[in-house]
């Protein structure tokens, strides 16, 4: 595959001229080093991407960098014999748009240790509908299962259920045999969540308790919000249930007692998708291409965007007006 002299990329700067981002032409030698060059076809938009692209969060550790923490495409060149030209691959997290150039570029150069062969059962586009969001939801489920989470403990609650991680978690958890209760402040999206597999759709008031312990209502769950909603979810979790923490859409603060842990044996599990070990990455992606593959990816993907549409997508997401997943076309 011939490599172009220059190609478009969405690059982020922070220098004497201020914080800014936009499309600019790059050459391959300007990208972060690595053994594998990918002709990118699809990327996606995560909350972290919106923070990085606008400067509203301290995500990038060096500048300038190409944005985008996810990418999927085909190998254009490789010095690692494990990958050949034309292989379909993906990468999520692994320092993209944080310490190295990311996926918002027609060509991406990566270290081979973070390049995942596209699982059988997924197209490149489907892999990016999943992206970091789907990987996070599936990693949360894997962590809960490893800690003996069972459907018999009760329904799994998913907070921030209309977001990317939340929507995919509803679908993935139901595919894995769990009853799911979606928690959302968007009452007009109840039918959407039920179509994804939610048995019940509850308003935020379901997690408004301030008492250290409440009646056990859930077997566990996935929290994308943080703060009082996470505290309340833990207080309503059944004995030896698991709550996975994957986000802080409301706040990173957590004010609570240890009572759910020492009286009911509830576990709070952290989900840090960006730095997940390679063996776990392979395991999660194999599930996502087979038994945990969401049944409603076309419904969950609510928007396709080009590179020049990214600023508008970022604004919508940070204003809390987005739902589902946005994929980015790089053709």
TIMARNU-182957 format. One line per field, with one value per residue (C-alpha): residue number from 0; residue in three letters; x, z, y. Coordinates in Angstrom, 2 decimals, always signed. Layout:
i: [NUM  ...] .
aa: [Ala  ...] .
px: [X  ...] .
pz: [Z  ...] .
py: [Y  ...] .
***
This chain:
i: [0  1  2  3  4  5  6  7  8  9  10  11  12  13  14  15  16  17  18  19  20  21  22  23  24  25  26  27  28  29  30  31  32  33  34  35  36  37  38  39  40  41  42  43  44  45  46  47  48  49  50  51  52  53  54  55  56  57  58  59  60  61  62  63  64  65  66  67  68  69  70  71  72  73  74  75  76  77  78  79  80  81  82  83  84  85  86  87  88  89  90  91  92  93  94  95  96  97  98  99  100  101  102  103  104  105  106  107  108  109  110  111  112  113  114  115  116  117  118  119  120  121  122  123  124  125  126  127  128  129  130  131  132  133  134  135  136  137  138  139  140  141  142  143  144  145  146  147  148  149  150  151  152  153  154  155  156  157  158  159  160  161  162  163  164  165  166  167  168  169  170  171  172  173  174  175  176  177  178  179  180  181  182  183  184  185  186  187  188  189  190  191  192  193  194  195  196  197  198  199  200  201  202  203  204  205  206  207  208  209  210  211  212  213  214  215  216  217  218  219  220  221  222  223  224  225  226  227  228  229  230  231  232  233  234  235  236  237  238  239  240  241  242  243  244  245  246  247  248  249  250  251  252  253  254  255  256  257  258  259  260  261  262  263  264  265  266  267  268  269  270  271  272  273  274  275  276  277  278  279  280  281  282  283  284  285  286  287  288  289  290  291  292  293  294  295  296  297  298  299  300  301  302  303  304  305  306  307  308  309  310  311  312  313  314  315  316  317  318  319  320  321  322  323  324  325  326  327  328  329  330] .
aa: [Unk  Unk  Unk  Unk  Unk  Unk  Unk  Unk  Unk  Unk  Unk  Unk  Unk  Unk  Unk  Unk  Unk  Unk  Unk  Unk  Unk  Unk  Unk  Unk  Unk  Unk  Unk  Unk  Unk  Unk  Unk  Unk  Unk  Unk  Unk  Unk  Unk  Unk  Unk  Unk  Unk  Unk  Unk  Unk  Unk  Unk  Unk  Unk  Unk  Unk  Unk  Unk  Unk  Unk  Unk  Unk  Unk  Unk  Unk  Unk  Unk  Unk  Unk  Unk  Unk  Unk  Unk  Unk  Unk  Unk  Unk  Unk  Unk  Unk  Unk  Unk  Unk  Unk  Unk  Unk  Unk  Unk  Unk  Unk  Unk  Unk  Unk  Unk  Unk  Unk  Unk  Unk  Unk  Unk  Unk  Unk  Unk  Unk  Unk  Unk  Unk  Unk  Unk  Unk  Unk  Unk  Unk  Unk  Unk  Unk  Unk  Unk  Unk  Unk  Unk  Unk  Unk  Unk  Unk  Unk  Unk  Unk  Unk  Unk  Unk  Unk  Unk  Unk  Unk  Unk  Unk  Unk  Unk  Unk  Unk  Unk  Unk  Unk  Unk  Unk  Unk  Unk  Unk  Unk  Unk  Unk  Unk  Unk  Unk  Unk  Unk  Unk  Unk  Unk  Unk  Unk  Unk  Unk  Unk  Unk  Unk  Unk  Unk  Unk  Unk  Unk  Unk  Unk  Unk  Unk  Unk  Unk  Unk  Unk  Unk  Unk  Unk  Unk  Unk  Unk  Unk  Unk  Unk  Unk  Unk  Unk  Unk  Unk  Unk  Unk  Unk  Unk  Unk  Unk  Unk  Unk  Unk  Unk  Unk  Unk  Unk  Unk  Unk  Unk  Unk  Unk  Unk  Unk  Unk  Unk  Unk  Unk  Unk  Unk  Unk  Unk  Unk  Unk  Unk  Unk  Unk  Unk  Unk  Unk  Unk  Unk  Unk  Unk  Unk  Unk  Unk  Unk  Unk  Unk  Unk  Unk  Unk  Unk  Unk  Unk  Unk  Unk  Unk  Unk  Unk  Unk  Unk  Unk  Unk  Unk  Unk  Unk  Unk  Unk  Unk  Unk  Unk  Unk  Unk  Unk  Unk  Unk  Unk  Unk  Unk  Unk  Unk  Unk  Unk  Unk  Unk  Unk  Unk  Unk  Unk  Unk  Unk  Unk  Unk  Unk  Unk  Unk  Unk  Unk  Unk  Unk  Unk  Unk  Unk  Unk  Unk  Unk  Unk  Unk  Unk  Unk  Unk  Unk  Unk  Unk  Unk  Unk  Unk  Unk  Unk  Unk  Unk  Unk  Unk  Unk  Unk  Unk  Unk  Unk  Unk  Unk  Unk  Unk  Unk  Unk  Unk  Unk  Unk  Unk  Unk  Unk  Unk  Unk  Unk  Unk  Unk] .
px: [+0.00  +1.68  +1.96  +1.08  +3.48  +0.92  -2.53  -5.17  -5.20  -7.05  -4.19  -4.20  -1.77  -1.07  +1.67  +2.24  -0.64  -3.02  -4.98  -6.37  -7.24  -8.16  -7.34  -3.86  -1.71  +0.89  +3.69  +4.34  +7.61  +5.69  +3.75  +4.79  +7.18  +6.02  +6.39  +2.94  +1.46  -2.33  -4.49  -7.25  -10.85  -12.85  -12.44  -14.96  -15.76  -15.49  -15.96  -12.20  -11.82  -14.18  -12.21  -8.91  -10.15  -11.51  -9.00  -11.74  -9.82  -6.12  -5.84  -2.78  +0.59  +2.53  +1.82  +1.17  -0.65  -3.24  -6.52  -8.62  -8.17  -9.61  -8.76  -9.54  -8.18  -5.82  -2.08  -0.28  +3.24  +4.87  +8.38  +6.89  +6.40  +3.28  +1.43  +1.25  +0.02  -3.77  -4.38  -7.47  -6.65  -7.81  -6.41  -8.17  -6.54  -2.87  -1.77  -3.40  -4.19  -2.44  +1.26  +1.26  -0.59  -4.09  -6.70  -8.08  -5.79  -5.89  -2.65  -1.68  +1.67  +1.58  +3.71  +2.81  +2.25  -0.98  -2.34  -5.22  -6.20  -9.82  -11.86  -13.86  -17.45  -16.72  -16.35  -14.00  -16.99  -18.58  -15.27  -15.40  -19.07  -17.73  -14.37  -13.17  -16.79  -17.64  -14.27  -14.87  -18.34  -17.07  -14.02  -16.37  -18.41  -15.27  -14.08  -17.47  -17.60  -14.10  -15.38  -18.27  -21.07  -24.11  -27.57  -29.06  -27.75  -30.23  -30.35  -27.34  -27.86  -26.23  -25.96  -25.59  -27.36  -27.93  -24.24  -21.82  -20.52  -23.98  -25.82  -23.29  -23.28  -27.07  -26.79  -23.67  -24.91  -28.27  -26.49  -24.48  -27.66  -28.17  -31.31  -30.44  -31.98  -31.00  -30.67  -31.14  -32.35  -33.59  -37.14  -37.70  -35.07  -36.84  -37.98  -34.44  -33.02  -35.67  -34.90  -31.25  -32.32  -33.12  -35.84  -36.57  -35.71  -35.43  -35.00  -32.06  -34.21  -33.71  -30.18  -30.95  -30.61  -28.11  -28.22  -25.17  -27.27  -30.63  -32.64  -30.75  -32.28  -29.53  -27.11  -24.47  -23.87  -21.75  -21.45  -20.45  -21.42  -19.59  -20.48  -23.79  -25.18  -22.29  -22.66  -26.36  -25.79  -23.32  -25.80  -28.47  -26.30  -26.97  -24.47  -21.31  -22.46  -20.03  -20.19  -17.74  -16.69  -15.87  -16.63  -17.13  -19.66  -20.97  -17.94  -14.86  -15.70  -17.03  -18.46  -19.60  -19.03  -17.46  -20.72  -21.60  -18.16  -17.97  -21.64  -22.64  -19.27  -19.98  -16.99  -16.14  -14.15  -12.14  -12.21  -9.18  -9.53  -6.68  -3.84  -5.30  -2.76  -2.54  -3.80  -6.96  -7.42  -7.34  -9.83  -12.28  -12.18  -12.77  -15.92  -17.01  -16.72  -18.72  -20.90  -20.94  -21.35  -24.19  -27.26  -28.12  -24.94  -26.80  -29.20  -26.45  -24.48  -26.49  -24.11  -21.33  -18.99  -16.05  -12.91  -14.20  -17.38  -15.51  -15.73  -19.54  -19.63  -17.40  -19.67  -22.80  -21.18  -19.83  -23.21  -24.83  -26.97  -25.51  -26.58  -25.35  -22.13  -20.56  -18.16  -15.69  -15.18  -11.56  -11.88] .
pz: [+0.00  -1.11  +1.67  +0.85  +1.42  +3.56  +4.95  +7.06  +10.85  +13.72  +15.83  +19.24  +20.26  +23.49  +23.20  +23.32  +20.86  +23.25  +23.28  +19.86  +17.66  +14.05  +10.82  +9.40  +6.92  +8.45  +7.15  +8.48  +10.11  +12.25  +13.98  +17.15  +16.48  +16.18  +14.22  +12.59  +10.22  +9.93  +7.16  +9.50  +8.37  +11.52  +14.93  +17.58  +20.02  +23.75  +26.60  +27.01  +23.36  +23.88  +26.92  +25.04  +21.88  +23.72  +26.54  +29.17  +30.70  +31.22  +29.05  +26.85  +28.57  +25.69  +22.68  +19.84  +19.43  +17.09  +18.97  +19.18  +21.64  +19.28  +15.75  +13.39  +9.92  +7.88  +8.17  +5.54  +6.61  +9.47  +10.66  +13.10  +11.36  +13.47  +11.23  +7.45  +4.98  +4.68  +8.16  +9.81  +13.26  +16.03  +19.04  +21.95  +24.72  +25.17  +25.45  +22.21  +22.41  +25.76  +25.28  +21.58  +18.39  +18.21  +15.78  +14.24  +11.24  +7.93  +8.93  +12.44  +13.60  +16.65  +18.76  +17.73  +21.33  +21.44  +18.01  +18.26  +15.28  +14.42  +16.09  +13.87  +14.07  +13.97  +11.07  +11.39  +11.82  +14.47  +16.33  +16.58  +17.57  +20.47  +20.84  +24.30  +25.47  +24.62  +25.82  +29.16  +29.59  +28.74  +31.00  +33.85  +33.25  +33.16  +36.46  +38.07  +36.81  +38.09  +41.49  +41.37  +40.14  +39.27  +37.88  +41.03  +43.10  +41.39  +38.54  +37.45  +37.52  +34.85  +35.56  +32.76  +30.68  +27.53  +27.12  +25.06  +27.88  +29.44  +26.25  +25.39  +28.95  +28.90  +25.71  +26.75  +30.25  +28.93  +26.27  +29.09  +30.86  +33.45  +34.16  +33.64  +35.22  +33.38  +35.42  +33.38  +33.71  +30.12  +30.42  +26.68  +26.02  +27.97  +24.84  +23.45  +26.63  +26.75  +23.13  +24.13  +26.78  +29.95  +31.97  +33.82  +33.26  +36.45  +37.01  +38.92  +42.05  +42.32  +43.48  +45.60  +49.03  +51.49  +54.11  +54.53  +53.83  +52.16  +51.31  +48.79  +45.42  +42.95  +42.56  +41.52  +38.58  +36.52  +37.48  +34.95  +37.04  +40.37  +43.50  +45.28  +42.65  +43.17  +46.94  +46.70  +44.35  +46.79  +49.64  +47.67  +46.48  +47.69  +49.84  +47.91  +44.85  +42.76  +41.58  +38.84  +38.69  +35.17  +34.98  +36.65  +34.47  +37.57  +39.87  +40.93  +44.61  +46.74  +50.22  +51.99  +54.86  +54.70  +55.79  +52.41  +52.41  +55.98  +56.55  +53.13  +51.62  +48.61  +46.30  +44.50  +41.38  +39.42  +35.62  +34.04  +30.36  +28.95  +30.52  +30.51  +30.09  +26.67  +27.75  +29.21  +26.07  +23.89  +26.18  +26.22  +22.44  +21.80  +23.93  +22.11  +18.77  +19.92  +22.97  +24.30  +20.96  +21.41  +19.37  +18.66  +17.43  +14.60  +17.11  +19.57  +16.85  +16.63  +14.50  +11.93  +11.74  +9.64  +11.03  +10.36  +12.33  +15.51  +17.27  +17.04  +18.32  +21.26  +22.20  +22.10  +24.28  +26.90  +27.11  +27.99  +24.84  +23.19  +23.57  +22.15  +20.16  +17.46  +14.98  +12.88  +9.17  +8.08  +4.38] .
py: [+0.00  +3.27  +5.83  +9.46  +12.31  +14.12  +13.35  +15.17  +14.83  +16.53  +17.92  +19.58  +22.34  +24.19  +26.80  +30.55  +30.97  +29.19  +25.92  +25.08  +22.13  +21.52  +19.72  +20.10  +18.13  +15.82  +13.64  +10.16  +11.19  +13.70  +10.91  +9.12  +6.21  +2.62  -0.59  -0.60  +1.99  +1.76  +3.20  +4.35  +3.88  +4.61  +6.18  +7.24  +10.04  +9.44  +11.91  +11.94  +12.98  +15.90  +17.06  +16.76  +18.45  +21.48  +21.80  +21.43  +18.53  +17.92  +14.82  +15.38  +15.10  +16.60  +18.79  +18.83  +15.52  +14.06  +13.49  +10.35  +7.49  +4.84  +3.70  +0.83  +0.17  -1.94  -2.35  -0.24  -1.17  -3.09  -3.92  -6.47  -9.85  -10.44  -7.96  -7.94  -5.37  -5.60  -7.06  -5.57  -4.20  -1.89  -0.05  +1.66  +3.67  +2.68  +6.32  +7.51  +11.24  +11.33  +10.63  +9.67  +10.61  +9.22  +8.00  +11.20  +10.86  +9.02  +7.28  +6.20  +4.78  +2.52  +0.22  -3.31  -4.46  -2.43  -3.40  -5.90  -8.09  -7.40  -10.18  -12.49  -11.31  -7.57  -5.15  -2.16  +0.15  -2.08  -2.15  +1.63  +1.74  -0.29  +1.47  +2.45  +2.69  -0.91  -2.13  -0.37  -1.88  -5.38  -5.00  -4.02  -7.18  -9.31  -7.86  -8.49  -12.06  -12.71  -11.56  -14.06  -11.79  -13.93  -13.13  -14.68  -11.74  -9.42  -6.91  -4.90  -1.14  +1.03  +4.74  +7.29  +4.67  +6.75  +7.58  +5.53  +3.31  +3.08  +2.13  -0.54  -1.86  -2.31  -4.38  -6.33  -7.17  -8.40  -10.46  -12.07  -13.19  -10.44  -8.47  -4.80  -1.72  +1.45  +4.67  +7.84  +11.40  +11.31  +9.96  +10.38  +7.69  +4.93  +3.08  +3.23  +1.68  -1.03  -1.93  -2.36  -4.87  -2.91  -4.67  -1.42  +2.25  +4.27  +7.99  +9.43  +9.56  +5.79  +6.60  +9.62  +8.02  +9.51  +6.74  +4.49  +1.39  +0.84  -2.24  -4.34  -3.48  -4.39  -7.25  -4.73  -2.49  -0.14  +3.52  +6.17  +9.20  +9.18  +11.12  +10.59  +8.20  +5.81  +6.14  +5.32  +2.39  +0.86  +1.37  -0.55  -3.44  -6.99  -8.91  -9.79  -7.91  -5.85  -2.25  -1.24  +2.42  +3.60  +7.33  +10.68  +12.48  +14.29  +14.36  +12.47  +12.95  +10.08  +10.76  +7.59  +5.18  +1.72  +0.06  -1.53  -3.15  -4.44  -5.33  -6.70  -7.55  -5.34  -4.80  -1.56  -2.43  +0.11  -0.03  +1.66  +0.77  +2.88  +0.91  -2.59  -5.39  -7.02  -10.44  -8.87  -6.76  -9.86  -11.63  -8.70  -8.21  -11.89  -11.65  -8.50  -10.27  -13.28  -13.99  -10.40  -8.66  -6.14  -6.95  -3.30  -1.63  +0.13  +1.66  +2.61  +4.39  +7.60  +9.67  +9.49  +12.47  +13.59  +15.20  +18.71  +17.98  +17.04  +20.44  +20.39  +16.81  +17.76  +20.68  +18.53  +15.88  +18.30  +20.03  +16.68  +16.63  +13.52  +9.92  +6.66  +6.53  +8.70  +7.14  +9.13  +8.40  +8.68  +7.81] .
***
